[in-house]
C-alpha cells in the first residue's frame, strides 16, 4: 500500500478573503514556496513572499487561519506582511533593535499591540510590548532575570571567505577587552543539523565560555539552513569535505585577524556539530588542541545501517541521509572515507565524548565505538555516559554535568 503525498496544501486565506495561500515545492526545488490560489477561478500565481538568501521560517496567521505574512529565517528573524502599514511598522521595530534577535511572538486583534521576544546583543532575553500610538515600548518580562544585562557578552555578526570564495556567515562572541587585546583562546562551536543554524540570541554554551575569557566562533558552514536554498544545497555530499573546511577557514580567519592565538584552539559540538568536531580531529589534527563531541556521529556507514533497521530502506529519512552524505551520487563504500572512526590513528588532540544513554537520534553506540577505536590507537580519550539523557540534553542535571565536564576538559587543554 502506497500513500501519495500531495505536492501542495493550503495553509490559510489571504486577509482580503478572495484567495488561499498555498505551500508547494516548485519544480526542481527541495524547499517549499508560497503561492496564491484565487477562490474565484482557481488560478495559482506566485511564488509570493520569497526573499533571496533566506527561507520562510513560519507563516503569521491567526485563529481563523487568515495568513497575514511570513517570518524569514536568519540570525535575526525578518518579516513581510500583506498590509503595507503593518509591514512598515514591524520592519521599523526590527531595524530599531538591530544587533539582536527580534521575534514577533503575539499580537492583539488588528495588530494594535505587538509582543516581541528580544535576545542577544545586550540582554539575555526580554519580552517587549509595542503599543500602536505609544512611543516608548514596555518590557513585560525577563527571560532570564538572574542574568543581568551587564553580564551578557556581546555577540556580533560577521562573515568570512573560505578557500572556494563562498561567503560564510558566522557569529563571534567575545568580551570587548579581548577584541582589543587579541591573541585569545578560541572555542569553535559548530551547530547540529546540519540543516540548522545559530541565531543571534543568548546561547548558553557560547555565553558560558565567552564569560570565562574565550572567543567563541559559531560558523554557519555551507549546508546550514536559514540562508537560502542554494546555500543549504551546497552542503549535500560535503560531510568531511567543504563543510569541514568552512570551519577550518573560519579559524584561520580569526587567527589572521589577530583576535585568537593559533596555539589555543578547541572545537566542541553536538549532534552534527559533534561529527564536525571529530572530523576536525581526524582531518585537521594539527589545528585543534582539544576535541569534544556531544552525541556526535563517528561512523556514517553504521549510522545509515541502524537507520535502515529502524525505518526500512525506503523511508524518507534514509533518502535524506544518503543525500546529505553523498549528494546526488551516493556511494555507500565512500562513507568510510568521511567517517572519523576510520582515522582514529590520525588524532593528535585529546578527545572528550559525551553521550546520553537514551539517545534515539544518534545512538550512544556511536560514541562507544569511537572511544574503543581511539583507545586501540593509543589516543587520549574520555567517554562520559549520561544516564537517562536523550539527544537534546533535556534535563537540567545532565545539562549541567555536561557543561562542567566540557569546561574542565577545555580549561585543561587551553
N, C-alpha and C positions, 0 to 999 in steps of 0.2 A: 504494500500500500504506500503510495507516494502522496504527499501533501504539497500542493503547489503554493509557493509563497508569492503573494500578489506583488507586482512591481510598484504599485502606487497605493496611497492611502490618505484619506483626508485627516487633517489634524484640527480643523475648525473652519469658521466662517470669517470673512473679512468684516471690518466694522460697518461697512455700508450694507451688508447683508445680501449682496447680489452675487456673491461668488464664494466658492470654497477655497481654502488653502490646502494644497496637495503636496505631499512629500513623495518624491520619486528619485530614482537613480538614473540620470541621463545616460545615454548610450556611451559605452567606453569609460564610465566612471565607477569607482568603488564607493562613492560618497553621496549622500542624499542632497537634494536641492529642493527648493520650494517653488511651486507653480500655482497659478491662479486658474480655477475652472469656473467658467460662467454658469450660473444656475438657469440662465435663460436658454442658452443654446448648447451648453456642454463644451464650448471651446476652451482648450487649455493653452495658456500663454505663459511665457517665462523662459528661463527661471527668473524669479523675483527675489529680492533681498539676498544678494550674494556679494561677497567682498573678497578681493584678492588678498592672499596672504593670511586669511582667517577661515575658520569653519563655523557653521552655525552650531552653537552650543545648546540652545533651547529656544522654544517659542514662548512668547509672553502672551498668555491667554488668560481669560477669566473663567468663572464657574460656568458660564453659558457657552464656553468654547469659542468665544469671539477672540480671534487672533489679532492682537494689537501691534505686534512687532516681534523681533527676534533679538537674541543675545549672541554676539560673536565671541569666539574664543580669543585667547591671547594672555599675555602676562596680566593684564587688567582687562576685564570684560568691556566691550563696547556694544552699542545698541543701535537699532534702526526701527522706527515706528511709522505706521501708515499716516498718522496725524502729524502734520508738519510742525505745529506748535509744540506738541509733546516731544517730538524728535529733537527739536532745538533745545528744549528745556533740559532734557536728560543729557544731551551732549554737553551742554554748558556745565552741568553739575559734575559730570565725569572729568571733563577737562580741568575744571577748577580744583579737583582733588588729584591732580597729576602726581605721579610718583607713588600711587597706592593702587590696590585692587579694590575697585568700587563696584559692588554688585547690587543691582536692584532686586530686593527680596520680597517687597509687598507694596500695595498701593490701595487707596480708597477708591470708591466708585467715582468715575470721571477723572481719575488721576489727579485729584486736588492735592493729596498728600502722598509723598513718595518716601519709602523707607529703604535705605541703603545699608549694606554691611561694608564697612571700610576697613581695610587691613594693609599691613606692610608699610614701608616707608617710615612713618613716625610713630606708629602705635601697634599694639598687639591685638587689635580688633575692637571696633566700636560699631554700634548701630546708630545711624544718624537720620533724623527725620527732616525732610524738606517740605514745608507747607507753602502752597501757592499763595503769592502775595506777601509772604513773610520773608524779610531779608536774611535774617540770621537762622541757620539750621540749628536743630536741637539734638544734642546727644542723648539718646534714650537709654542705652546700656553699654557696659563694657563687656567684651567677650572674655577677657582675662583680667579681671580687676586687680589681681595680686601682682601683675607685672606693670609697673608704671612706665609711661612713655619714655622717660629718660634712660631706662634700661634696655630699650629696643635698639639693636644695632642696625644702622641703615643698610638697606638693600638697594642696589642700583641696577638698572637695565643696561646691558652692553651687548656688543656683538664682536665677532672676530672672523677672519677669513682663513679657513683651513687650506690644506695643500692643493685642493682642486678648484678653489675660488668660490665655493658656495658659502654664502653668509650664514653664520651660525649664531642665533640669539643666545643670550646667557644672562644669568643673574649672579652678581657678586655681592657678598655680604662681608663687611669688614668695618672695624672701628675707624673713625676718621684719623686718629693718630697713626694707625697702621698704613693708611693710604698715603700719609705724608712721609712716613719714615721708610716704608718699603722693606724688602728683604725678609718678609714674614713667612711663617709656616703656612702651608696650603692644604686644605682638605677638599677633595673633589667628591661631590655627591651626585652621581648620575641617577636620574629618576627611573621608576619602573615602567612597565608597559610592554614593549617600548612605545606603543601608541598612546602616549600620555604626555603631559607637560607640566612644568612647575608654574606656579602663579606668584604674582607679586603680592605676597601676603605673609603673615607670621608663620614661618616654618620652624617647627620646634627643634629639629636636628641642626639646621643652619644657625639658628639663633643661639643654641647651646654652645656650639663650638666657636662661633664668632665672638660671643661674650667672653670667651676664655683666651682670646688673642690669636685666633686663627683667621685667615682669609678663607672664605667658603665659596667655591665655584660650583654653580649648577648649570651645566651645559645642556642646551636643547639640541642635541645631535640630530642629524637627519633621521627620519623615521619617527620623530616626535609628532604628535598631533597638535592642533592648536594654531599652526602657522600655515595652513593651506594644504590642499590635496597633493600638489606636486612635491612639497617638502616631505610629507609623510611617505609618499610612494618612493621617494629617493632612498628610503631605508630598506626596502624589500631586497632581501638577499645580501644585506651588508652586515649581518651579525659577524663580529670579528674582523670586519673589513673597514669600510669608510665610516660606519657608525662609531667604530672604536677609535679610528684615527682622528675623528672630530673631537673626541675627548682629549686625546694626547695633544692635539694642536691648540686646544684651549689652555692647557697647562703651559705650553710653550709661549703662548700669547702673554700670559701673566708674568712669566719669567722675563721675557723680553721687555715688558713694561717697567720692570724693576720692582713690582709690587711683592713678588714672592721669591723665596730662596729655593733654588733648584735642588738643593740637598735636603730639603724638608717638605716633601710632598707625599701625602697619603690619599688613598681612594677608598670610599665606603659607600655601598649602595644596597638597595633592597629589590628583590624580585629580578626584573631585567637589570636593574642597577647592580644587583649582586653578581649577575653574569658579567656585566661590564667591568666590575672590579676584578673578578677572577681573570677575565680576558686581559686586563691591564697587566696583571702579574705574569700571565703566560706569554703575551706578545710584546710587551714593553717592559721587560723585567728590570732594566736599569733606571727607569724613570720614577718609580714609586718606592718609598721606604717602608710602607706597610699597606696591606690589602685586607679589607673587611667586607665579607659577603653576608647579607641577611636574607635568608630564604632565596638564595640565588640558584640559577641553573648552571650546572657544571658539565653535564653530559647530554647533548642535544639529541643524540640518537636514542638514548634511554628515555628521555622526556617524551619523544614522539611515540615510542613503543608503548609507554604507560598510557598515553592519551588514547591510542588506538584500542587498548584493552578496556579502557573505561568508557569511551564514547562509541567505538566502532570506526572502521576505516573510512566510511562515507560521511561522517559527521562534519559540519561546517568548521568545528574547532580544529580538526585535523587539516583541512584545507587552509585555514588561516595560518597555522604554524608552518605548514610547508611553504607558503608564500613568504612568510616572514624569514624563514631560514634560508630559502633558496631562490626567492624571486620567481620569475616566470619559468625558469628551468631548474626545478627542484631535483637534486641528486642526493639520495639518501646516503650514499657512500662518502659524500663530501662533508657530512656532518662532523666526522672525526677531526677534520682539519680546522674547524672553528669551535671545538669543544675544549675548554680549559683543562679538563681532566686528562686529555691526551698529552698535554705538555707539562705535566706535574714536575718533570725534571728540569724545566726551564726557569722555574720560580727562583727568585733571589730574595724577595721581601718576605717577612713573616706574614702569616695569614690567620685571620680570625673568621671562623664560620659560626653563624648564629642561625638557628632554625627552630620553628615551632613544631612540636611533635604531632600536632593535629592539623598540619598544613595540608589542605586538599587541593591547592593550586599548583604548588611546586612541592612534591613530596620530600620529606626530610631525608630520604634515601639519596637524594642528590648531594646534600652536604656530607652525609656519611661516606659516600663513595669518594668524594673529593678529599675528605680527611684521610681516608685509607690510602689513596694514591699519593698524596703529599708525604705522608709518613713513610711509605715504602721508598719514596725518592729521597728520604733523609732531610726533609724540609721542616722548618719551624711552623707548626700549625696547631691551632686550638679550636676545638669544637664545643660550642655551648648549646645544649638542647633545652628548649623552653617547654616545660611540662604544661600541657593543656592549652598551649597557644596555637593560634591559626596563622594564616599567611599575612595577616594585616596588623599584627601586634595590637589586637583589640582590647587587651586587658592592661590596666594601668600598672599592675605589679610587674608583669613581664616586660612591659614597655620601659619601665624604669630600670629593670635589671639589664635590658639590652643597652640602654644609654650608658649605664655605669660600666658595663663590660667594654663597650666601644670606646668610652672616654679613657679608661685605664690603658687599653691597648694602644690607642693613638698617642697618648701622652708619653707612653714608654718609648715609642719609636721616633717621635718628633721632638 
